[in-house]
């Protein structure tokens, strides 16, 4: 077989979009599976397999903590975490599947558009954890139960409080274009981060590409992951971040560090992180057990309490002092459009920022 480069536009097959930032799916081919509880038989079968390969776009410390907690709960099952940016995971899985390599059991990505592609190829296995069926809103669950939203967060503006006074800090994306911020801004890249791909799509839709053309003139420090800008703020390498996840800033602020989150007046991009089990999973029972744990109260509350992620589980409590999603002006994505436009977005962005 000749080599080929896997691009979004090569695989665009999704045809139905759900409104207002909901999940996206093709028309139902068959009735979705019934909800699956964790049973002794499932646990025994998973222990016989003894391992799971988990591809994750969550930060390494988050993915590894989930893995270690799962391993402690289900002794005898080892979790191998393969962590990378969402766009790298997408490319890797395409290459593996195209070559007949069955390596991934469960994957979660910060770019929901990936699941449209994987589902269209019939790479995802229907599996509906009991908690998802009982406690998750239907707009965060694929109708065919091939994936669901495992967690989320917000892409925000932020600043270092030692370098910027509160009354002088940017309050909007438009404020970042002020000449006083030239050479003082850090920003992540949509070619690496699925979250930033989503944010770039949303902001180009809401503000136009003219906004990015002007922002590119601000001598922006370009980094890769959505987790990198908060770290640059903490180190004082830049005073302001144009995008980056809110959860790192929230955690740093709770530790007394000199950072602050700004939810822009125009609204802030909502990032959702689906998770799905692969049909060709080499460890299918362990994969389903891990997926059930991921969506359980235990797994979801861990994400909220220790990592300031957002959960759509109806029984999860938000930590005191953190603004709930309902209190924020959210800018929601359209995964089908992101899938269609992704390669063009990356190319246009790279040309503007010369990276």
C-alpha positions as CSV (number, residue, x, y, z in Angstrom):
1,X,0.0,0.0,0.0
2,X,1.4,3.4,-0.9
3,X,1.9,5.9,1.9
4,X,-0.5,8.8,2.1
5,X,-0.9,11.8,4.4
6,X,-4.1,11.7,6.4
7,X,-6.0,15.0,6.3
8,X,-9.3,16.0,7.6
9,X,-10.6,16.8,4.1
10,X,-9.8,13.3,3.0
11,X,-12.2,11.9,5.6
12,X,-15.1,14.3,5.7
13,X,-18.2,12.2,5.7
14,X,-20.3,13.6,8.5
15,X,-23.5,15.1,7.3
16,X,-25.6,16.1,10.3
17,X,-24.8,18.8,12.9
18,X,-26.6,19.2,16.2
19,X,-27.3,22.8,17.3
20,X,-25.7,25.0,19.9
21,X,-22.5,23.1,20.5
22,X,-24.0,19.7,21.1
23,X,-22.4,16.5,20.0
24,X,-22.5,15.5,16.3
25,X,-23.4,12.2,14.8
26,X,-24.6,10.5,11.6
27,X,-28.2,9.2,11.4
28,X,-28.8,6.1,13.5
29,X,-27.9,2.9,11.7
30,X,-29.4,0.7,14.4
31,X,-30.8,1.0,17.9
32,X,-28.1,2.1,20.4
33,X,-26.9,-0.5,22.9
34,X,-28.5,-0.8,26.4
35,X,-26.7,0.8,29.3
36,X,-23.9,-1.4,30.7
37,X,-23.2,-1.7,34.4
38,X,-19.9,-2.8,35.8
39,X,-20.4,-6.5,36.6
40,X,-18.2,-9.2,38.2
41,X,-18.0,-10.9,34.8
42,X,-16.7,-7.7,33.1
43,X,-14.1,-7.2,35.8
44,X,-13.0,-10.9,35.6
45,X,-12.7,-10.6,31.8
46,X,-10.8,-7.4,32.0
47,X,-8.3,-8.9,34.5
48,X,-7.7,-11.8,32.2
49,X,-6.7,-9.3,29.5
50,X,-4.6,-7.5,32.2
51,X,-3.9,-4.3,30.4
52,X,-5.3,-1.3,28.5
53,X,-3.8,1.1,26.0
54,X,-5.2,4.6,26.7
55,X,-4.5,7.4,24.2
56,X,-5.2,10.8,25.8
57,X,-5.0,14.5,24.9
58,X,-5.5,15.4,28.6
59,X,-2.4,16.6,30.3
60,X,0.0,13.9,31.3
61,X,-0.5,14.3,35.0
62,X,-4.3,14.1,34.6
63,X,-4.2,11.0,32.3
64,X,-1.7,9.3,34.6
65,X,-3.7,10.0,37.7
66,X,-6.8,8.5,36.1
67,X,-4.8,5.5,35.1
68,X,-3.3,5.0,38.6
69,X,-6.6,5.4,40.3
70,X,-8.1,2.9,38.0
71,X,-5.2,0.5,38.6
72,X,-5.7,0.8,42.3
73,X,-9.4,0.1,42.0
74,X,-9.0,-2.9,39.7
75,X,-5.8,-4.6,40.7
76,X,-4.1,-6.7,38.0
77,X,-5.0,-4.3,35.1
78,X,-2.2,-2.1,33.9
79,X,-2.9,1.1,32.0
80,X,-0.4,2.3,29.4
81,X,-0.9,6.0,28.8
82,X,0.0,7.4,25.4
83,X,-0.3,11.2,25.8
84,X,0.1,13.7,23.0
85,X,-1.7,16.7,21.5
86,X,-5.1,15.9,20.0
87,X,-4.0,16.5,16.4
88,X,-1.0,14.2,16.9
89,X,-3.3,11.5,18.4
90,X,-5.6,11.9,15.4
91,X,-2.8,11.4,12.9
92,X,-1.4,8.4,14.9
93,X,-4.7,6.6,15.1
94,X,-5.3,7.1,11.4
95,X,-1.9,5.7,10.5
96,X,-2.3,2.7,12.8
97,X,-5.8,1.9,11.6
98,X,-4.9,2.3,8.0
99,X,-2.0,-0.1,8.4
100,X,-4.1,-2.7,10.3
101,X,-2.3,-2.0,13.6
102,X,-4.7,-2.6,16.5
103,X,-3.0,-0.8,19.3
104,X,-5.5,1.7,20.9
105,X,-8.2,0.5,23.3
106,X,-9.7,3.9,24.5
107,X,-9.0,7.4,23.2
108,X,-10.1,10.8,24.3
109,X,-9.4,13.9,22.3
110,X,-9.9,17.6,22.8
111,X,-11.2,17.9,19.3
112,X,-14.8,16.4,19.0
113,X,-14.4,16.5,15.2
114,X,-12.1,13.5,15.4
115,X,-15.0,11.3,16.6
116,X,-17.0,12.2,13.5
117,X,-14.2,10.8,11.4
118,X,-13.7,7.7,13.5
119,X,-17.4,6.9,13.7
120,X,-17.8,7.4,9.9
121,X,-15.1,4.7,9.4
122,X,-16.8,2.4,11.9
123,X,-13.7,2.4,14.1
124,X,-15.7,3.1,17.4
125,X,-17.5,0.4,19.3
126,X,-21.0,1.2,20.8
127,X,-20.7,1.2,24.5
128,X,-23.0,3.0,27.0
129,X,-21.8,3.1,30.6
130,X,-24.5,3.1,33.1
131,X,-23.6,6.5,34.5
132,X,-23.7,8.1,31.1
133,X,-27.2,6.7,30.5
134,X,-28.5,7.9,33.9
135,X,-26.7,11.1,34.6
136,X,-25.4,12.8,31.4
137,X,-27.4,15.2,29.2
138,X,-28.3,13.7,25.9
139,X,-26.5,16.5,23.9
140,X,-23.2,15.2,25.4
141,X,-23.8,11.6,24.2
142,X,-23.6,10.2,20.7
143,X,-27.0,8.8,19.8
144,X,-25.3,5.5,18.8
145,X,-23.3,5.5,22.1
146,X,-19.9,5.3,20.3
147,X,-18.6,8.3,22.4
148,X,-19.6,10.8,25.1
149,X,-18.2,13.9,26.7
150,X,-15.8,12.8,29.5
151,X,-15.0,16.3,30.7
152,X,-14.6,19.9,29.5
153,X,-13.0,23.3,30.2
154,X,-12.9,26.9,29.0
155,X,-10.3,28.6,26.8
156,X,-9.7,32.0,28.3
157,X,-7.6,35.1,28.5
158,X,-5.3,35.3,31.6
159,X,-2.6,37.5,33.1
160,X,0.2,37.6,35.6
161,X,-0.9,39.8,38.5
162,X,2.7,40.8,39.3
163,X,3.1,42.2,35.8
164,X,-0.4,43.6,35.2
165,X,-2.8,45.5,37.5
166,X,-6.4,44.3,37.6
167,X,-7.8,47.6,36.3
168,X,-5.4,47.6,33.4
169,X,-5.8,43.9,32.4
170,X,-7.6,43.0,29.2
171,X,-11.3,42.2,29.6
172,X,-11.9,41.2,26.0
173,X,-10.3,39.7,22.9
174,X,-10.4,43.2,21.4
175,X,-8.3,44.5,24.3
176,X,-5.5,42.2,23.3
177,X,-5.0,44.3,20.2
178,X,-3.9,47.3,22.2
179,X,-0.3,48.3,21.3
180,X,0.6,48.1,25.0
181,X,0.5,44.3,24.9
182,X,2.9,44.0,22.0
183,X,5.6,41.5,22.9
184,X,3.8,40.5,26.1
185,X,1.3,37.9,24.8
186,X,1.6,34.1,24.7
187,X,-0.6,31.9,22.6
188,X,-1.0,28.1,21.8
189,X,-1.2,26.6,18.3
190,X,-4.2,24.8,16.6
191,X,-1.8,22.6,14.7
192,X,-0.9,20.8,17.9
193,X,-3.8,21.3,20.3
194,X,-7.3,20.1,19.6
195,X,-8.6,22.6,22.1
196,X,-6.9,25.5,20.4
197,X,-8.2,24.2,17.0
198,X,-11.7,24.5,18.4
199,X,-11.0,27.9,20.0
200,X,-9.5,29.2,16.7
201,X,-12.5,28.0,14.8
202,X,-14.9,29.6,17.2
203,X,-13.1,32.9,17.4
204,X,-12.6,33.2,13.7
205,X,-16.3,32.6,13.3
206,X,-17.2,35.2,15.9
207,X,-14.6,37.8,15.4
208,X,-13.4,37.1,11.8
209,X,-9.9,36.3,10.6
210,X,-9.2,40.0,10.6
211,X,-8.9,39.6,14.4
212,X,-6.1,37.1,14.0
213,X,-4.4,39.2,11.4
214,X,-4.1,42.0,13.9
215,X,-3.2,39.7,16.8
216,X,-0.3,38.3,14.7
217,X,1.2,41.8,14.6
218,X,1.5,41.8,18.4
219,X,4.7,39.8,18.4
220,X,3.0,36.9,20.1
221,X,5.1,34.1,21.7
222,X,3.8,30.9,20.1
223,X,3.7,27.7,22.1
224,X,2.1,24.3,21.4
225,X,-0.4,23.0,24.0
226,X,-3.3,24.8,25.5
227,X,-1.6,24.0,28.9
228,X,1.5,25.9,28.0
229,X,0.3,29.6,28.1
230,X,-0.6,29.4,31.9
231,X,2.9,28.1,32.6
232,X,4.5,31.0,30.7
233,X,2.4,33.4,32.8
234,X,3.4,31.8,36.0
235,X,7.1,32.0,35.1
236,X,6.6,35.7,34.1
237,X,7.9,35.0,30.6
238,X,4.8,36.8,29.3
239,X,2.3,39.1,31.0
240,X,-0.8,38.0,29.2
241,X,-2.2,34.9,27.5
242,X,-4.5,35.2,24.5
243,X,-5.7,31.6,25.0
244,X,-5.1,28.6,27.2
245,X,-7.1,26.5,29.5
246,X,-8.8,28.0,32.5
247,X,-8.2,25.0,34.8
248,X,-4.5,25.5,35.2
249,X,-5.0,29.2,36.1
250,X,-7.7,28.2,38.5
251,X,-5.5,25.7,40.2
252,X,-2.5,28.1,40.3
253,X,-4.7,30.8,41.7
254,X,-6.0,28.5,44.5
255,X,-2.4,27.8,45.4
256,X,-1.8,31.6,45.8
257,X,0.2,32.0,42.6
258,X,0.1,35.4,40.8
259,X,-2.3,34.6,38.0
260,X,-5.8,35.6,37.1
261,X,-8.5,34.2,34.7
262,X,-10.4,36.5,32.4
263,X,-13.6,35.2,30.8
264,X,-13.8,37.6,27.8
265,X,-16.7,39.9,27.3
266,X,-17.3,38.5,23.8
267,X,-17.7,35.0,25.4
268,X,-15.2,32.1,25.9
269,X,-14.8,28.9,23.8
270,X,-16.1,25.8,25.5
271,X,-13.9,22.8,25.0
272,X,-15.5,19.3,25.4
273,X,-13.4,16.2,25.6
274,X,-15.1,13.0,24.3
275,X,-14.0,9.5,25.0
276,X,-14.6,6.3,23.0
277,X,-13.8,2.6,22.9
278,X,-12.3,1.3,19.6
279,X,-14.0,-1.6,17.8
280,X,-10.5,-3.2,17.2
281,X,-9.4,-2.7,20.8
282,X,-6.9,-5.5,21.7
283,X,-8.3,-5.4,25.2
284,X,-12.0,-4.9,24.7
285,X,-13.2,-5.8,28.2
286,X,-10.5,-3.7,30.0
287,X,-11.4,-0.9,27.6
288,X,-15.1,-1.0,28.6
289,X,-14.2,-1.2,32.3
290,X,-11.9,1.8,32.0
291,X,-14.6,3.8,30.0
292,X,-17.1,3.0,32.8
293,X,-14.6,4.2,35.4
294,X,-13.9,7.4,33.5
295,X,-17.6,8.3,33.5
296,X,-18.3,7.2,37.1
297,X,-18.8,9.5,40.0
298,X,-15.4,8.6,41.3
299,X,-13.6,9.4,38.0
300,X,-15.6,12.5,37.3
301,X,-15.3,14.0,40.8
302,X,-11.5,13.4,40.6
303,X,-11.3,15.5,37.4
304,X,-13.3,18.3,39.0
305,X,-11.8,18.4,42.5
306,X,-8.1,17.9,41.7
307,X,-7.8,19.2,38.1
308,X,-10.5,21.9,37.9
309,X,-12.1,20.2,34.8
310,X,-15.8,20.5,34.1
311,X,-18.1,17.5,34.3
312,X,-21.5,17.0,32.7
313,X,-22.4,14.2,35.2
314,X,-25.5,15.2,37.0
315,X,-24.3,14.1,40.4
316,X,-21.0,15.9,40.4
317,X,-20.5,19.0,42.6
318,X,-18.5,22.0,41.5
319,X,-15.8,23.1,43.9
320,X,-16.6,26.2,45.9
321,X,-15.2,29.4,44.5
322,X,-15.2,28.2,40.9
323,X,-17.7,29.8,38.5
324,X,-20.2,27.1,37.1
325,X,-20.7,26.8,33.4
326,X,-24.2,28.2,33.8
327,X,-22.7,31.5,35.0
328,X,-20.4,32.0,31.9
329,X,-21.0,33.3,28.4
330,X,-19.9,30.3,26.3
331,X,-19.0,30.1,22.7
332,X,-19.8,26.7,21.4
333,X,-18.2,24.9,18.5
334,X,-19.5,23.0,15.5
335,X,-17.4,19.8,15.2
336,X,-18.7,19.0,11.7
337,X,-17.5,22.4,10.5
338,X,-14.2,22.0,12.3
339,X,-13.7,18.7,10.6
340,X,-14.4,20.3,7.2
341,X,-12.2,23.4,7.8
342,X,-9.5,22.1,10.0
343,X,-6.6,21.8,7.5
344,X,-7.4,25.3,6.1
345,X,-7.5,26.7,9.6
346,X,-4.1,25.3,10.4
347,X,-2.6,26.6,7.2
348,X,-4.1,30.0,7.5
349,X,-3.0,30.3,11.1
350,X,0.5,29.2,10.4
351,X,0.8,31.7,7.6
352,X,-0.4,34.6,9.8
353,X,1.8,33.7,12.8
354,X,4.7,32.4,10.6
355,X,5.1,29.2,12.5
